[in-house]
Amino acid sequence: MLAIDDPTRPLSPDLLTSPGGFAWWYADLRDEHGSGLVLIWSFGLPFLPGYAAAERAGHPELPGARPSLNVAVYERNALVFYQLSEHAPAECRWDPAASRWTFGRSHFVTEDLPDGRRALRVTLDCDVPASPERLTGTLEIIGTAARALRSRVAPVPVGGARHLWTPLIVPALGHAKLSVGPRPLLDLSGTAYHDRNGGSVALHRLGMRHWLWGRVALPGEERVYFVCYPRERTRAPLVVALAFHEDGRIDEIVGAKATRSGLRLARFGMHWWANLTLARPDGTPWLEVRSAPPTDDGPFYLRTPLGARTPEGLHGQGIGELCRPDRVDRPLERPFVRMRVHQTAGANSPFLPLFTGRREGRVTRLLSQLGPSARASR
C-alpha cells in the first residue's frame, strides 16, 4: 500500500504520463494558536471531480492533463480562506532536476542549503473567483533535509505499484505573509512541514480502505505517522512511525502498532476517531494523539488539529488527516465537489463563490456574479 521513497531524488516525471496516476507536493505552517496555512500543488490530484470516475470507467486521464493548486488558510483552527484551482496544462511546468514548479502566476522552488538544511520558497499570485482582487503573498520553510530511511518501510517491488510518500523538510520553521487585494489575510511564523506523494496507478487501486496521517511538533523533534488500513479487514494496518530530529537523525519504530478510540461521525458521513495511540512492538506507548473536530469536512477527506503527548511528558500540536479513497468521486457527490473547484481556463459552477475565497463576503460575491436581477430580488 505504501512505500517511503528516497528524499534525495525527485519523483519520476514519468508519473505525469501514467494513466490515472498522481503526484502532489504538500506544505503546511501552523502556530501555537492553530492559525496557519496548507498548500498542495499537484498533477492528477485524486480528489478532482471526474478524475477517479474516468479511471473506474476504463478511460483514465493523464496526471499531466489535470494540474491544480490548493490553498487553505486557518485562523485559530477555523477555515477562513479556501481555494482549489484547476489550471490548464499550458499554465503549469515542473522541472524535476531544479525542483521548480509554476502554476499560473504562482511559483515554487526547493533548495538544498550548505548547512544540510533545505528551503521551500513559494510565491503565490492567484485570481479569486467573482472578485477583482488577487490572492498574493509568500511562504518560506527552512528546516532539516530529510534523509533516506534504512528500511524504507515497504520498498516498491519490481513491476509493482505503491503510494510513494516522502517527507522532505522536517522538522522546520516557516513564515507566511498573504493578502487578498490590499487586505492582509495571514502574517505569521510557526512550525512547518513539507512532503510529497506519488503513484503510477489510481489511489483507489492501491488496496487502502482509509489512512490516518499526522505530524506533531515537539521540542527539538517532529513525530510523523502514516497508518494505512487495508481493504481486507482481516489484515493488520501498515503503521509508519517516525521521529525526525533537528540534527538529521530519524528514529523509526519498526513494527509499530496503532489503536483508535472515540469513534465520531462527521457532517458528510465520514467516521473519525478522537484518539489514536501509537505504540512500540511491545505495546509501550510512543505517541498519544487527540484529534479535535475537523476543520475541513468532506465526504472522503477530513483535516483535523492535533494535540499529542509522549510517554516522556512532552506535549505538542500539529495537523492530521483522514482519507477514504473508495469514497472519492462518487456520482451523487461529484456535482457538489465541482462547486468547490475553480477552473482557471474553463466553465465554473455559478455557486463557486459560496465555497472559495475568503469566508466572509461569500454571499455578496455570489449575488454579484449572478447579476443585478438577483441582487434586486434579494
N, C-alpha and C positions, 0 to 999 in steps of 0.2 A: 504493500500500500504506500509506503513512504521510504524515501532514502534521503540522506543528507549529502549534498554534492560538495565538491572542493571549492571553498570560497575564494581561492587564489586565481581561479579561472572563470571566464564569463559563461553564462548559459550558451548553449549551442544556437546559433542563428537558424539552424535547420528547424527549430521548433516553430518558427513563423510559417513554414510551409508544410507542417504536419497536420493533416485534416483533423479538425476537432480538438487540436491541442491547445496549449495555453502557455503564456509567460507573463508574470506580473512581478512588479517590484513594490515593496511596501516600506513606508517610513511613518513613525509616529513620534510625537512630542507631548509630554504631559508634565504639569507642575503638581505641587503637593495639594492643590485645591481641586483637582480634577478638570482644569482647563487645559486645552491643548488642540492638537491637530493630527489628522490621519490623512496620508496621501497614498494613492495606489495608481500607478501608471502601468499600462498593460497592452498586450496584444492577445486577443482571444479570451478576454475575461469571461470565465464560465457563467457569470451571473447576468450577462447582457441578454435582453429578451430575444428569443429566436435562435440563439447560438446552440444551446443544448438540444432544442427541439429539432433543429436541422440534422444534427448528428444522429439522434434517435430515429429519424425518418430515413436515414440511409444516404443523405447527401450533405456530409459535414462541410462546414466552411473552413477556410484557412485563417489561422490566427492573425496573419499579417493584414488581412482584409477587415479586421474589426479592432482597431486601436481605440483606447479610451483613457480618460483621466478622471479620477475621483478625488474630491476634496471634501473633508468633513471637519468642522470646527466646533469645539465644545467650550462651554463656559460653566464651570462648576458642575460637570457631569451632565449638562443639558446640551443637546444638539442645537446650535444657533445658526449654522450655515451648512448647506449640503448641496453638492453639485456633482453629478456623474455625466460627463460629456463624452459622446462617441464621435471621434473625428474621422474625416475622410482619410484613406491611406496616404494620399499625396501630402497631407499635412504633417505626417509623422515620420521620424527617422530614428534608427538605432544603430550606433557604431559600437559593436561589442569590444573591439580592441581598445578603444579610447574610453569606454564606459560613459558614453554620452547618449542622451535621448532628447528629441524635440517632439513636442505635441502641440501643434498650432504655434502659438507665440510663447509657450512655456518651455523652459529648458532645465535639464537635469544633468549633473555630472558627478562622478565619484573620482577621488584622487587618493592614492597611497602616499602618505607623508613620510619624511625621512626618519621620524622617531618611532615607526612601527604602528602609527595610528592611521586611520582612514577618515576621509571627509566626504560628505554628501552635501552638495550645494544646489539649491533649487531656486529658480526664478519663475514665478507664476504671473501669467497675463492672460486672463480668460474673460470672454464675454459672458454676461449674466442674462439669461432669457428674460424677455419682457422688461428690459431695463437698459437705459443708455450708459450705465456705469459698468466698469470692468472690475473684476477681482484681480488685484495685483499685490505683489509682495515677494518676500524671500524666506527661505528656510535653510539653515546651516546646521548640520550634525557633524560632530567630531568625536571620535572615540576609538576604542581598541579595534584593530582589524582582526576579525575572527580568523582562526586558524582551522586547518582541516582536522577532523577527528580521526583518531587511530582506527576506531571500529567502523566509522561512517554509518553506524546503526543498522542499515539494511542496504548493502551495495546493490546496484542495479544489475541484474543478470544479463548476460549476452542475449540480445534479441528481446529482452523484457521491457516493461514499462512501469514506472513508478511516479508518484508525486515527488518531484525533487524540491526539497525545502532547504534553504541555505541561509543561516544567519550571516550577516556581512559586517555590521558595525555594532558591537555590544561588548561591554557597557559603553554608554555615550552620554554626552550632554548636547543640547541644541538650543537654538534661538529662532523664533519666527516672528515676522512682522508683516501683517496683511491688512489691506484696506479694500473696501468696496467703494469705488469712486473716491471722494475726498474723506469719507468717514472711516476711522480706524475700526478694524474687525478683531485683530489679535496682535498683541505685543508681549511676548513672554519667553522666559527661559525655563528649562526643566530637563528631566531625564529623557533620553531619546533612544531610538532603536531603528535598525534598518535590516531588511532581509529580502529574499526573492523566492519565487515559486515557479516551477515549470513542469510541463508534461507533454509527451508526444501523442497522447490519446486523451479523450474526453475525461474530465474529472469524475463523472458519474460511472465510468468504466473501470475505475481502479479498485473497486471492492470495498469502499468505505461506506458504512452506514451513516456515521457522523464523526466529526472531530471536535476536540477541545484544544485550543491553543491559548497560551498566555505568556506574558513577560512581566516580571516583578522586579522593581529596582530596590536593592538593599544596600546598606553601607559597604562600599568597596566592591560590590559584585552585582550581577544580574542573574536571576534564575528564570529559565525559559523552559516551557514544557510543550509537548505536542502529543496528544493522546488520540489515537486512531482506533475507532471501533469498527470491526469488520462487519460486512453484511450478514455473514453467518453468525448468528447469535451464540452459537456454542463455542466459538473461538475467542480466545482472550485478546484484549486490546493490545496494540503496539504502543508502548509508553516510552517517550523520549524525555529525559530529564537532564538538563544541562545547567551548570553554574559557570558563568563567564566572569573572569577576574580582570581587573584593570591591567595587570602585568601580562595578560595574554593567556594565562593558564585556563584550561577548560576541565572542569570536573564532570565526568559523565557517569550517571548512575545506571550501570548496565543491569538489566533485569528489574528495573523499577516497576512498581505497582501503583494503580490508581483506584481510588474508591470515591464514589459520588454519594451525596445525600441531599435532602431538602429539595425534592422534585417540585418544580413550578411550571405553570403554563403561561406562555406569553400571549400577547394580544392576538397574533395571527396564527396561533396553533402550534408554535414550537415549544417543546419541552426544554427546560433548562434546570440546572442544579445549583443551589445556593452554596454548596460546599464541595470541595474537591481536596482529598488528601493524597499526596504523592509520597510513596514510601520506598525505602530500600528493599532489596530482595528478602531480608529477614523480617520485614514488617515495621522496622523503625521509621517513624515519620521523617520526611525530608523537607516537605513544604505543605503547610495547610493554607488553602486558598478559600476566600469568601468572595462570592460574586454579588454585586449589587444588581438591582433591576436593570434591564437592558437600556442603553442609551440609543441603540439602533435596533429596531424591532421589525423583522420582516418574516415572510413565510418560509425562508430557507436559511437565514443568516441572522445571528444576534451578535452585538458587540456590547461588552459589559465592563464597568470599572471593577477593579480587583483590589482587595486588601489581603495581605498574607503575613504569616509569621513562620519562623523556623524553630526547630527544637532548641536552638541556642538562645532564643529570646529576641531575635532580630525581627523588626516589623518593616513592611514595605508596601508599596502601592504599584498598580500597573494597569494593564489593559488585557482583556481576554476576548475570545470569540468562540462561537459555536456554529458549525455549518453542517447542513444536511444535503449532500449532493443530489440525492434521489428526489428531493423536493424542488430543485432548481428548474425554472422554466416550465412549470405545469400550465396546461392550457387555460384553466379558469383564472389563474393569477397573472398570466402574461400581459393582458391589457393594462392592469394596474401598475406593473413594473415599467411598462412603456411610458406611463405618465411621469416617471421619475428620471427618464434618460433624455438628455439634451443632445439632439442630433445637430452638430455644427454645420453640416452641409446637406441637410435633408429636412423632411417634414417632421413636425413635433406635435404631440398631443396638445390641444388647446388648454388642458388643465396643468401643463408643465409648471407654470408659475406658482402653483399651490405647493409644489414639492421640491423646489430648487431655489437657491439663493438664500438670502437672509431669512430667518424665521419670521421676523416682524415685517409687515407690509406685503405679505404674500397675496392676500385677498385684493388689495389695491392694485397690485401688478396684474393679477388675473383679470380684473374688470377693465383695466387699461388696455389689455390685449384684446379683449372681446369687443371693445369699441364703444362709441357714445351711446348706442341704444341700450347696452347692458348697464352702463352707469346711470342712465336716466331711469331705468326700471327699478334700480336699487333705491 
